[in-house]
Amino acid sequence: MDPSSSSSLPRLPNVADLAPQHAAFLDQHFQTKRDLSYESSNLFLSASLSQQCSELESLFLLHASKRTVSWISRSFRAKSSLQQLSLGLRNLSLRTSPHGIGSKSFRRVLTEEIPRLAYEMNRIESLRCYLETAVQLEALVGDLEDASLFVMSCHTGNMFKLKLLNSPISEDAGRKHHKLLQAIKAMNDIEEVLIGVEKFHPQWYCLLKSVDTRVDKILSALRPQIFADHRALLVSLGWPPKLLLSNSGNDHISDLPNPLVLMQEDKRRNFSRSFIALCALQHLQKRREERQLNNNNLIEIDTHYKQLWAIDELVSPIASRMEYHFTKWSEQPEYMFALAYKVTRDFIAGIDGVLQPLIDKARLVSCSAKEAWVSAVVQMLSGFLEKNVFSLLAERYNVKHLKPNVSCSWLHLVDLTIAFDKKMQSLLNLETCFLAVSESFEGQSRGVSVLSIFCNRPDWLKIWAKIEFKNAWKKLNTELKEEKSWVISKICKPGIDNNQEYLLLAVEDNKAPPIAEFFLKIIWDIIERCKTMPSILSRAQFIRFTAGRLLWYFFKLLLFQFKAMELRLDNSDNVAIVRMCGLINAARYIWIKLQEWSDAIEFLEMKIAENDAGKPIQDHAMDNSCFFNEEIRSLSEMETNWLVEIIAVVLRQFEMLSWEYVQNDDSFKDNQDYTNLREDVDLVVSHDFVEALDALKSWLQTVKINLNRKDFLDLWRSIAEGLDHYISCSIVRNEVWFSKVGANQFEADIQALIFIFQPYCVRPQAFFPCIGEILKLLKLKKEEVKLMQTLLSNNENGFECLHLYGISNLSVNQVLQVLRCKIWVG
């Protein structure tokens, strides 16, 4: 027989492609080869099939007739309604009768006929739209089924072997690719129609479900065929290349040839077709998932970083060869990372040069071949480490005597992982490699991290956090024992790199001891170690378990240190004062750094993630948006309480030394002995007030040298306020009498007190308002005193009177008491 004539005959379908009912029918009537040769049985079977077809045709015609009659009857009813409306309008004579609009017939037309007519018209239009959509979907699904059947009926076999590239099988591959693109286009068209249906006609749920079911069945059969053809093509191209070890040892792999770059024209064309088809199929799958997610309230899937199927198919075969070497290096994980990095680096140029144009041709928006390649290798390595390395370490960690060795191995593996993540990130930033070291992982590139292992295993995350915490505490504990770590130094020690973010403010500006700087370096190093972790919530949890826990331990340590010291009223222990100031400075410096970190975008994102995860909010203050809110508030409370303790000691000592001065009501009645305070200033100070002033000056000088600027400002202002309250209340309460000389003496003493605060403020007298008002009252003339006493005694609103004299801090009773104690001569 002529081969050309045989090729024109229709091909019989493959047995595997037959439906179950068809296969059962053939098995029933053709059990042996003899059944094919019996003419009588064939005639009987033919007659039986003809009769069944005739019966089905009759049923179809009957069903179609019923539908047609139903449709015609609805049309007749609509036509009848329109005719009745037209007749009613003509009979009403709306154009000539002025009373026609208000007639009962017209109202009936408006309230009954027109709404009923509109309802019928809408129903007919909806039915017409439904039928048109159903017919359109049926046609598209029919085209999809035809194209899919052709694709699945073509056997890949040896289609992609070199010797057959110019054979008719190669032509079949072209036709198959064309039909595949037709099937994908049909599915995209179906998807467009279904999106419109879900948006404008959600009541057509049954139609939507029926079409989705048919398309899903076709996809479930078509997708494995496409993947099998693509894998066969990769094998024909020589992918994956062999990983040949060099003679220098296991830690070095020779340069790897890239078959994608070495492809010939025919192979390149076939590969491009298959790659684009696979990308188009993935894009279609993504559209279907997004539609079903948005309209069927399905569980949300993570599409933040999605792999390309075509890239995964390149990584999958080479991963099996890499894992063969990985299994030999279970005790030497650095070789695993070295091999994974080398494979990624050697192929990334070819991947970008060959595949990126194909991705652009497939119109996949925001897809990078390099990033997909790097991420696929990272995920492959992550999967191996999770299954074969970290799982084993996690089991051993629970064994008590193995825990120290496991901790060392775990930290070493994490160090390798962090270094590997940075190197892989640098591959993605080859064009801007100067940013690779300093910039953090942003956007989709955060998915390129082996640390993603811990995002899905919170139990391993806690183990890692425990190990990191113990290691950090061990480093810190060694430094805590050094006495020099607590001594305030005027020169900032070069303990850490000046390029670190947390050194934006110099340590010497806050006079913090070296231990604060060292502690913050440990905290920041821990935070940096989890920076490449893709999950924001997992990063926040890790920082809480490690840096957060370490912060609270250090706070307790500072508190114990402060409580262990005791200030003496005689100001004889300068060491205790210096140490206390150092603790306050440390708290202040850490407070500033935590505030700066919390303002960074990374920590704001982590705080939002915690709130979204349902972490209870303890208060509704605005500061609750801060990541280190509790730590900052605790530091602020400690700092304030410690300052209050120092202020209390200073005020108690001043009160003790000036007790006789303020309690003796005869101090300012007569002339007193004077002692020159300064030779160049004509001021004298009472001898029983000098010791108190000297002790106060000594306190302030010592604290100023050792305390940071902000806290010292709060301290001396609070001391001034306390002294103002103490002296003014003592004068009023003890009913101290003032002669003219005594008033001048009191003013000289107060000037000496104010002079002590002169180095810290331009107008220190402003911080002694009550004493200043007492001095103002003592300078009043006798007539003015009597007038004020009269006004304050007779006027119910004494405060208005006081404001006229510029008195706003003393009460009416206090003013009257001072005025009564004024001694007049003569």
MARVEXFI-406531 format. One line per 8 residues: number of its first residue (from 1); for each residue x, y, z of C-alpha. Coordinates in Angstrom, 3 decimals. Example, Ala and Ser with C-alpha at 12.3 -4.5 7.8 and 13.67 -1.06 7.14 Angstrom:
# residues 2
1> 12.300 -4.500 7.800  13.670 -1.060 7.140;
//
This chain:
# residues 826
1> 0.000 0.000 0.000  1.159 3.508 -0.787  2.472 5.197 2.355  0.865 8.461 1.304  -2.552 6.831 1.111  -2.166 5.201 4.493  -1.215 8.493 6.042  -4.435 10.052 4.735;
9> -6.605 7.554 6.640  -7.877 8.722 10.013  -5.898 7.421 12.949  -7.571 5.254 15.543  -7.457 6.700 19.030  -5.221 5.173 21.636  -6.892 2.738 24.050  -5.712 4.798 27.016;
17> -7.466 7.879 25.611  -10.899 6.188 25.414  -13.583 6.957 27.950  -14.485 4.070 30.334  -17.978 3.622 28.853  -16.559 3.429 25.323  -13.968 0.854 26.333  -16.620 -1.226 28.106;
25> -18.851 -1.083 25.008  -16.075 -2.402 22.752  -15.097 -5.115 25.232  -18.703 -6.287 25.369  -19.220 -6.649 21.608  -15.700 -7.508 20.465  -14.317 -9.948 22.960  -12.150 -11.842 20.418;
33> -10.723 -11.247 16.978  -13.369 -13.532 15.495  -16.102 -11.118 16.441  -14.643 -8.669 13.926  -15.046 -11.164 11.060  -18.681 -12.216 11.778  -20.789 -10.265 9.352  -24.048 -11.143 11.097;
41> -22.906 -9.756 14.415  -21.644 -6.595 12.733  -25.005 -6.076 11.020  -26.833 -6.555 14.299  -24.550 -4.119 16.090  -24.925 -1.570 13.286  -28.713 -1.843 13.389  -28.728 -1.520 17.153;
49> -26.584 1.613 17.049  -28.744 3.127 14.295  -31.864 2.525 16.358  -30.311 4.114 19.456  -29.196 7.147 17.420  -32.722 7.484 16.035  -34.192 7.368 19.512  -31.739 9.967 20.825;
57> -32.470 12.212 17.856  -36.223 11.932 18.540  -35.694 12.821 22.203  -33.543 15.782 21.218  -36.143 17.055 18.740  -38.886 16.645 21.329  -36.888 18.552 23.963  -35.977 21.272 21.433;
65> -39.630 21.606 20.391  -40.726 22.074 23.992  -38.083 24.746 24.528  -39.074 26.476 21.285  -42.759 26.461 22.178  -41.922 27.850 25.622  -39.837 30.587 24.066  -42.562 31.443 21.511;
73> -45.210 31.582 24.215  -43.113 34.020 26.248  -42.616 36.153 23.157  -46.342 36.129 22.479  -47.055 37.232 26.048  -44.578 40.078 25.740  -46.080 41.067 22.372  -49.561 40.959 23.844;
81> -48.481 43.161 26.758  -46.987 45.707 24.350  -50.155 45.715 22.236  -52.322 46.233 25.308  -50.113 49.109 26.429  -50.262 50.728 22.960  -54.034 50.341 22.856  -54.397 51.791 26.344;
89> -52.279 54.809 25.473  -54.318 55.483 22.318  -57.602 55.208 24.185  -56.492 57.613 26.878  -56.076 60.452 24.374  -53.345 62.004 26.461  -52.600 64.675 23.854  -56.148 66.168 23.792;
97> -57.722 65.506 27.199  -56.483 67.708 30.065  -57.932 65.226 32.561  -56.408 62.118 30.971  -53.239 62.031 33.055  -55.149 61.753 36.268  -57.548 59.035 35.061  -57.725 55.611 36.650;
105> -56.710 53.910 33.398  -53.514 55.893 33.186  -52.666 55.235 36.819  -53.208 51.526 36.216  -50.840 51.633 33.255  -48.196 53.402 35.309  -48.524 51.241 38.417  -49.226 47.831 36.895;
113> -48.700 47.481 33.165  -45.368 49.255 32.759  -43.653 47.554 35.769  -44.897 44.170 34.580  -43.706 44.910 31.078  -40.304 46.071 32.359  -39.990 42.923 34.447  -40.756 40.733 31.439;
121> -38.306 42.639 29.269  -35.539 42.325 31.891  -36.236 38.628 32.264  -36.100 38.083 28.537  -32.904 40.123 28.238  -31.315 38.185 31.104  -32.300 34.899 29.492  -30.916 36.041 26.163;
129> -27.635 37.104 27.795  -27.423 33.799 29.659  -27.976 31.800 26.465  -25.398 33.819 24.552  -22.845 33.365 27.354  -23.580 29.657 27.612  -23.207 29.220 23.839  -19.968 31.223 23.853;
137> -18.539 29.171 26.724  -19.641 25.937 25.078  -17.860 26.911 21.886  -14.690 27.877 23.757  -14.708 24.705 25.842  -15.245 22.715 22.632  -12.215 24.387 21.047  -10.244 23.691 24.217;
145> -11.205 20.026 24.222  -10.313 19.610 20.540  -6.909 21.248 20.960  -6.192 19.357 24.185  -7.106 16.011 22.652  -4.702 16.667 19.789  -1.908 17.624 22.195  -2.428 14.565 24.389;
153> -2.709 12.234 21.406  0.775 13.209 20.202  3.393 10.990 21.838  6.616 12.646 22.825  8.743 9.510 22.600  11.946 10.316 20.810  10.573 13.561 19.409  13.460 15.663 20.678;
161> 16.335 13.397 19.681  18.875 15.063 17.428  18.537 12.636 14.549  14.809 13.244 14.287  14.794 17.015 14.397  14.228 17.249 10.650  11.832 14.298 10.480  8.015 14.399 10.309;
169> 8.054 13.990 14.077  9.620 17.464 14.301  6.753 18.784 12.216  4.359 17.053 14.608  6.087 18.896 17.437  5.379 22.193 15.681  1.730 21.309 15.172  1.495 20.128 18.749;
177> 2.940 23.414 20.023  0.480 25.326 17.851  -2.438 23.330 19.245  -1.112 23.815 22.770  -1.073 27.583 22.324  -4.612 27.347 20.949  -5.684 25.436 24.068  -4.054 28.016 26.353;
185> -5.666 30.860 24.386  -9.050 29.150 24.680  -8.589 28.836 28.449  -7.630 32.512 28.690  -10.728 33.459 26.700  -12.834 31.270 28.983  -11.267 32.983 31.968  -12.157 36.411 30.593;
193> -15.781 35.351 30.190  -15.900 33.792 33.657  -14.476 36.957 35.243  -17.282 38.949 33.638  -19.848 36.407 34.818  -18.634 36.547 38.411  -18.543 40.339 38.334  -21.916 41.093 36.700;
201> -23.940 37.864 37.039  -23.024 36.116 40.293  -26.400 34.313 40.208  -25.110 32.145 37.342  -23.160 30.049 39.827  -24.135 26.693 38.299  -22.877 27.744 34.867  -19.623 28.939 36.391;
209> -19.125 25.757 38.387  -19.888 23.563 35.383  -17.343 25.313 33.163  -14.717 25.356 35.914  -15.135 21.622 36.423  -14.661 20.871 32.727  -11.621 23.137 32.446  -10.070 21.635 35.595;
217> -10.423 18.137 34.144  -8.705 19.221 30.959  -5.927 20.993 32.866  -5.352 17.975 35.105  -4.724 15.875 32.002  -2.876 18.503 29.963  -0.461 19.806 32.586  1.447 16.501 33.182;
225> 1.793 16.067 29.420  3.321 19.543 29.017  5.747 18.977 31.892  6.748 15.574 30.504  7.429 17.068 27.067  9.493 19.889 28.590  11.559 17.472 30.670  12.185 15.290 27.619;
233> 13.355 18.369 25.760  15.755 19.280 28.580  17.216 15.771 28.488  17.762 16.078 24.746  19.640 19.323 25.359  22.019 17.633 27.813  20.547 19.225 30.922  21.630 18.974 33.648;
241> 25.384 19.081 33.084  27.572 16.781 35.116  29.146 18.173 38.270  32.756 17.098 37.819  35.012 17.317 40.850  38.454 18.736 40.247  41.582 16.910 41.279  42.248 19.382 44.067;
249> 39.669 17.895 46.442  36.038 17.706 47.370  35.730 21.394 48.089  36.221 22.512 44.493  34.054 21.936 41.451  35.387 22.524 37.974  33.744 25.104 35.731  30.331 23.966 34.498;
257> 29.288 24.220 30.815  25.860 25.736 30.233  23.828 23.729 27.679  21.375 26.622 27.342  24.122 28.786 25.869  25.435 25.975 23.629  22.067 25.134 22.016  21.879 24.936 18.240;
265> 19.210 26.782 16.261  16.671 23.947 16.021  17.004 23.033 19.673  16.827 26.681 20.679  13.588 27.078 18.727  11.999 24.003 20.335  13.170 25.054 23.793  11.790 28.572 23.321;
273> 8.404 27.159 22.309  8.244 24.846 25.302  9.451 27.515 27.743  6.910 30.099 26.553  4.106 27.533 26.657  5.006 26.618 30.234  5.095 30.301 31.263  1.741 30.904 29.587;
281> 0.233 27.918 31.369  1.517 29.181 34.725  0.130 32.652 34.025  -3.241 31.095 33.256  -3.132 29.046 36.455  -2.353 32.171 38.455  -5.331 34.018 36.939  -7.663 31.155 37.809;
289> -6.373 30.984 41.384  -6.770 34.743 41.860  -10.339 34.660 40.537  -11.311 31.730 42.740  -9.609 33.356 45.720  -11.390 36.682 45.319  -14.844 35.321 44.585  -15.125 32.071 46.523;
297> -13.602 33.278 49.829  -10.864 30.671 49.723  -7.936 30.640 52.116  -5.428 33.227 51.038  -2.283 31.889 49.441  1.096 33.550 49.660  1.914 35.013 46.246  4.498 37.483 47.519;
305> 7.277 35.498 45.902  6.247 32.939 43.291  8.587 30.664 41.384  8.492 30.113 37.637  7.649 26.540 36.696  10.079 26.629 33.779  12.948 27.661 36.096  11.979 25.017 38.641;
313> 12.212 22.390 35.901  15.803 23.476 35.299  16.711 23.292 38.977  14.943 20.009 39.749  17.238 17.666 37.765  20.426 19.454 38.782  19.297 19.385 42.417  19.338 15.583 42.462;
321> 22.982 15.607 41.396  23.876 18.285 43.942  22.147 16.386 46.746  24.337 13.406 45.957  27.340 15.496 46.981  25.471 17.086 49.888  24.955 13.714 51.534  28.728 13.213 51.652;
329> 29.258 16.590 53.329  26.864 16.296 56.253  29.687 17.194 58.668  31.086 19.880 56.370  28.161 22.147 55.498  30.459 24.843 54.128  30.980 22.641 51.059  27.207 22.493 50.493;
337> 26.953 26.266 50.440  30.039 26.537 48.225  28.624 24.115 45.636  25.196 25.761 45.623  26.768 29.176 45.169  29.053 28.010 42.376  26.246 26.364 40.420  24.124 29.484 40.786;
345> 26.920 31.811 39.764  28.134 29.745 36.769  24.677 29.510 35.199  23.172 32.875 36.128  24.622 34.744 33.143  23.249 32.187 30.686  19.927 32.058 32.514  19.567 35.819 32.285;
353> 20.722 36.034 28.668  18.632 33.148 27.303  15.534 33.017 29.492  14.833 36.669 30.297  13.938 37.498 26.644  11.594 34.504 26.623  9.934 35.685 29.852  9.494 39.137 28.331;
361> 8.067 37.568 25.177  5.602 35.629 27.330  4.578 39.007 28.855  5.072 37.929 32.437  5.119 41.233 34.286  7.614 41.715 37.162  9.289 38.346 36.599  13.078 38.088 36.667;
369> 14.892 35.052 35.337  17.901 35.709 37.578  15.795 36.083 40.684  13.722 33.007 39.920  16.919 31.005 39.312  18.586 32.154 42.528  15.427 31.593 44.554  14.939 28.105 43.149;
377> 18.470 27.080 44.130  18.013 28.623 47.585  14.761 26.725 48.077  16.423 23.518 46.965  19.249 23.983 49.463  16.765 25.007 52.168  14.771 21.853 51.603  17.857 19.653 51.944;
385> 19.073 21.429 55.082  15.624 21.270 56.639  15.238 17.564 55.946  18.753 16.293 56.602  20.649 18.807 58.775  18.459 21.014 60.950  16.052 18.197 61.775  18.956 16.107 63.087;
393> 20.363 19.011 65.101  16.932 19.732 66.583  16.624 16.123 67.768  20.090 16.176 69.312  19.402 19.492 71.045  16.877 17.792 73.299  19.605 15.430 74.547  21.226 17.112 77.537;
401> 24.827 15.962 77.108  24.782 16.769 73.361  23.399 20.286 73.773  26.774 22.156 73.921  28.054 20.553 70.717  24.720 21.047 68.979  24.733 24.736 69.930  28.142 25.241 68.352;
409> 27.125 23.383 65.193  23.869 25.321 65.006  25.601 28.705 65.292  28.202 27.664 62.716  25.466 26.592 60.310  23.570 29.858 60.811  26.788 31.826 60.188  27.239 29.962 56.896;
417> 23.600 30.559 56.018  23.803 34.313 56.600  27.002 34.593 54.560  25.429 32.499 51.787  22.308 34.680 51.719  24.422 37.806 51.311  26.429 36.246 48.471  23.273 35.126 46.681;
425> 21.824 38.590 47.093  24.993 40.056 45.566  24.398 37.900 42.479  21.071 39.646 41.997  22.731 43.048 42.341  25.600 42.541 39.930  24.714 45.738 38.084  24.732 47.685 41.379;
433> 27.085 45.569 43.422  28.125 48.523 45.592  24.692 48.346 47.221  24.852 44.654 47.957  26.855 44.985 51.147  25.152 47.931 52.769  21.553 47.619 51.590  19.113 45.313 53.306;
441> 16.992 42.701 51.599  13.951 44.476 50.253  10.879 43.535 48.265  10.725 40.137 46.631  14.445 39.532 47.156  13.668 38.835 50.823  12.447 35.450 49.583  16.024 34.603 48.575;
449> 17.051 33.355 52.007  17.815 29.971 53.507  16.573 31.374 56.822  13.054 30.856 55.449  13.405 27.410 57.050  12.605 28.957 60.422  9.493 30.739 59.136  7.630 27.438 58.842;
457> 9.151 25.835 61.946  8.470 27.980 65.050  9.926 25.241 67.256  13.269 25.533 65.453  13.019 29.312 65.665  12.779 29.065 69.445  15.776 26.703 69.572  17.814 29.121 67.478;
465> 16.723 32.011 69.702  17.736 30.137 72.870  21.153 29.347 71.432  21.695 32.941 70.291  20.571 34.285 73.673  22.920 32.024 75.646  25.809 32.869 73.346  25.141 36.618 73.655;
473> 24.745 36.433 77.431  28.037 34.558 77.677  29.813 37.346 75.790  28.109 40.022 77.883  28.765 38.287 81.180  32.487 38.272 80.480  32.466 42.024 79.925  30.298 42.681 82.989;
481> 33.009 41.353 85.282  35.489 43.943 84.043  35.518 46.975 86.357  36.704 49.273 83.593  33.507 48.519 81.672  31.534 50.560 84.210  33.910 53.535 84.352  32.914 56.610 82.382;
489> 35.630 57.521 79.941  36.001 60.888 78.259  37.427 59.189 75.173  35.152 56.866 73.185  36.782 53.474 72.844  36.838 51.980 69.336  34.847 48.917 70.359  32.657 48.787 67.277;
497> 32.662 49.857 63.684  31.816 53.533 63.272  29.740 52.665 60.193  27.127 50.892 62.315  23.738 52.579 62.370  23.544 52.781 66.128  26.681 54.955 66.351  24.969 57.939 64.748;
505> 25.189 59.585 68.157  28.614 59.470 69.804  28.864 57.641 73.094  30.781 60.438 74.768  27.897 62.848 74.188  25.861 60.800 76.636  28.844 59.920 78.868  27.746 56.296 78.809;
513> 30.115 53.667 80.214  31.709 51.195 77.764  29.390 48.407 78.924  26.420 50.222 77.337  28.215 50.453 74.017  29.260 46.804 74.164  25.734 45.704 75.104  24.145 47.597 72.205;
521> 26.651 46.048 69.815  25.562 42.575 70.928  21.891 43.518 70.556  22.414 44.946 67.082  24.417 41.915 65.946  21.519 39.671 66.958  19.042 41.845 65.067  21.252 41.807 61.988;
529> 21.434 38.001 61.989  17.724 37.629 61.261  17.451 40.515 58.829  17.231 38.268 55.753  14.377 36.198 57.176  11.449 36.579 54.726  8.633 36.530 57.281  8.244 39.835 59.136;
537> 6.383 38.183 62.006  9.085 35.512 62.399  11.747 38.206 62.574  9.765 40.019 65.239  9.394 36.822 67.256  13.109 36.057 66.999  14.036 39.562 68.181  11.596 39.243 71.101;
545> 13.106 35.883 72.087  16.702 37.123 71.909  17.302 40.892 71.895  14.130 41.641 73.846  14.893 39.060 76.494  18.500 40.259 76.746  17.317 43.843 77.211  15.187 42.911 80.224;
553> 18.076 40.941 81.752  20.354 43.939 81.366  17.750 46.281 82.867  17.548 44.082 85.957  21.312 44.103 86.168  21.391 47.918 86.067  18.718 48.030 88.765  20.659 45.679 91.037;
561> 23.809 47.725 90.492  22.014 50.929 91.501  20.396 49.396 94.575  23.770 48.039 95.713  25.082 51.599 96.075  24.085 54.094 98.760  24.629 57.828 98.668  25.769 59.485 101.879;
569> 24.462 62.831 103.023  27.970 64.092 103.705  28.911 63.689 100.022  32.042 61.788 101.001  31.647 58.840 98.578  32.496 60.251 95.165  32.799 56.749 93.663  29.149 55.980 94.366;
577> 28.034 59.245 92.750  30.121 58.579 89.654  28.837 54.994 89.382  25.223 56.127 89.765  25.680 58.737 87.065  27.192 56.052 84.851  24.127 53.841 85.307  21.807 56.731 84.470;
585> 23.898 57.560 81.409  23.761 53.927 80.282  19.973 53.876 80.622  19.724 57.159 78.731  22.007 56.018 75.912  20.142 52.726 75.471  16.839 54.645 75.520  18.030 56.875 72.670;
593> 19.204 53.939 70.577  16.011 51.935 71.077  13.994 54.984 70.082  16.067 55.396 66.914  15.719 51.743 65.993  11.970 51.777 66.598  11.591 54.659 64.146  13.147 52.572 61.348;
601> 10.756 51.132 58.767  11.784 47.524 59.531  10.694 47.797 63.161  7.490 49.602 62.235  6.637 46.710 59.899  7.340 44.191 62.650  5.113 46.066 65.095  2.278 46.128 62.555;
609> 2.762 42.401 61.925  2.520 41.709 65.661  -0.674 43.728 65.947  -2.175 41.986 62.930  -1.259 38.606 64.409  -3.483 39.352 67.390  -0.905 40.233 70.018  -2.819 41.952 72.864;
617> -2.241 45.678 73.202  -1.703 46.647 76.827  -2.697 50.294 76.429  -4.122 52.603 73.822  -1.412 55.228 73.922  0.121 56.500 70.733  3.519 55.164 71.798  2.184 51.638 71.495;
625> 3.109 51.706 67.808  6.759 51.587 68.889  8.379 48.140 68.663  10.411 48.578 71.861  7.614 50.445 73.645  7.751 48.468 76.896  11.545 48.538 77.045  11.686 52.299 76.391;
633> 9.047 52.985 79.027  10.884 50.839 81.574  14.169 52.647 80.878  12.473 56.015 81.226  10.991 55.024 84.586  14.345 53.751 85.879  16.129 56.890 84.708  13.538 59.146 86.347;
641> 13.495 57.195 89.605  17.280 57.253 89.881  17.393 60.997 89.238  14.729 61.503 91.897  16.846 59.565 94.395  19.871 61.767 93.746  17.725 64.918 93.939  16.213 63.723 97.217;
649> 19.667 63.133 98.729  20.867 66.596 97.663  17.779 68.289 99.077  17.927 66.327 102.334  21.554 67.307 102.842  20.758 70.951 102.105  17.847 70.841 104.533  20.026 69.285 107.241;
657> 22.835 71.836 106.821  20.489 74.847 106.629  18.140 73.787 109.431  19.320 76.398 111.927  19.287 79.050 109.219  15.618 78.649 108.307  14.292 77.647 111.749  15.786 80.542 113.736;
665> 13.129 83.288 113.680  15.629 85.826 115.110  18.081 85.458 112.202  16.886 88.554 110.350  15.738 90.807 113.214  19.100 92.374 114.082  22.405 92.952 112.356  24.434 89.808 111.668;
673> 28.120 89.051 111.226  29.037 88.856 107.532  31.560 86.767 105.722  32.835 87.840 102.329  31.700 85.365 99.704  33.887 86.841 96.983  36.332 89.687 97.257  35.291 91.342 94.010;
681> 31.566 91.224 94.754  29.942 93.238 97.495  27.787 90.340 98.778  27.765 88.704 102.190  26.336 85.342 103.280  25.132 84.237 106.693  27.672 82.019 108.383  25.115 79.250 109.089;
689> 24.140 79.197 105.388  27.640 78.883 103.940  28.083 75.163 104.612  24.804 74.283 102.892  25.748 76.338 99.838  29.208 74.787 99.683  27.812 71.240 99.829  25.236 72.088 97.131;
697> 27.929 73.512 94.863  30.095 70.427 95.361  27.177 68.126 94.501  26.310 69.986 91.309  29.912 70.145 90.101  30.443 66.427 90.638  27.185 65.453 88.970  27.746 67.813 86.026;
705> 31.073 66.191 85.223  29.659 62.655 85.219  26.004 62.974 84.148  24.742 63.401 80.595  23.585 66.837 79.522  19.851 66.160 79.332  19.530 64.470 82.708  21.744 67.054 84.395;
713> 19.482 69.776 83.032  16.459 68.051 84.587  18.370 67.445 87.796  19.546 70.999 88.547  16.176 72.473 87.588  14.410 70.050 89.918  16.880 70.878 92.693  16.281 74.598 92.169;
721> 12.538 74.051 92.283  12.888 72.019 95.474  15.065 74.649 97.139  12.640 77.390 96.159  9.742 75.491 97.705  11.694 74.521 100.823  13.059 77.989 101.667  9.852 79.895 100.868;
729> 7.651 77.510 102.872  10.101 77.547 105.788  10.102 81.352 105.894  6.312 81.503 105.884  5.702 78.568 108.199  8.235 79.660 110.846  6.967 83.275 110.790  10.467 84.678 110.357;
737> 10.596 88.424 111.151  12.520 90.712 108.813  14.032 94.038 109.657  15.382 96.214 106.906  18.892 94.893 107.521  17.543 91.350 107.821  15.778 91.664 104.456  19.046 92.784 102.849;
745> 20.815 89.873 104.522  18.210 87.436 103.197  18.584 88.899 99.709  22.371 88.490 99.912  21.979 84.851 100.940  19.577 84.179 98.068  21.909 85.881 95.608  24.653 83.520 96.769;
753> 22.308 80.575 96.241  21.372 81.766 92.756  25.035 82.370 91.961  25.691 78.621 92.332  23.305 77.936 89.394  24.755 80.750 87.260  27.069 78.404 85.216  24.068 76.361 84.086;
761> 21.650 79.122 83.075  21.645 82.779 81.979  18.827 83.756 84.381  18.840 81.201 87.223  16.637 83.487 89.367  13.717 82.489 87.136  13.788 79.044 88.781  13.217 80.580 92.253;
769> 9.861 82.316 91.722  8.526 82.000 95.279  11.698 83.366 96.883  11.760 86.173 94.344  8.211 87.180 95.248  9.090 87.157 98.982  12.008 89.487 98.255  9.650 91.722 96.275;
777> 7.260 91.891 99.251  10.103 92.682 101.661  11.125 95.666 99.521  7.693 97.300 99.674  7.308 100.570 101.543  5.162 100.832 104.649  2.303 102.579 102.852  2.315 99.968 100.105;
785> 2.243 97.173 102.672  -0.763 98.667 104.457  -2.598 99.200 101.177  -1.988 95.630 100.085  -3.085 94.259 103.465  -6.281 96.305 103.240  -7.025 95.156 99.697  -6.334 91.496 100.483;
793> -8.444 91.627 103.663  -11.490 93.306 102.094  -11.401 91.861 98.593  -12.888 88.408 98.171  -10.903 87.845 94.991  -7.444 88.291 96.385  -5.685 86.706 93.422  -6.621 89.634 91.166;
801> -5.030 91.946 93.666  -1.885 89.846 93.800  -1.619 89.880 90.013  -1.633 93.664 90.105  1.557 93.492 92.185  3.070 90.743 90.032  2.545 87.974 92.601  1.452 84.670 91.066;
809> 3.208 81.875 92.969  2.389 82.756 96.602  -1.088 82.362 98.036  -3.019 85.181 99.742  -2.346 83.749 103.213  1.365 83.398 102.474  1.550 87.008 101.288  -0.259 88.274 104.385;
817> 2.052 86.243 106.617  5.167 87.767 105.001  3.732 91.251 105.258  2.906 90.770 108.940  6.496 89.728 109.669  7.913 92.947 108.242  9.580 95.016 111.037  9.417 98.762 110.676;
825> 11.803 101.082 112.481  10.315 104.090 114.231;
//
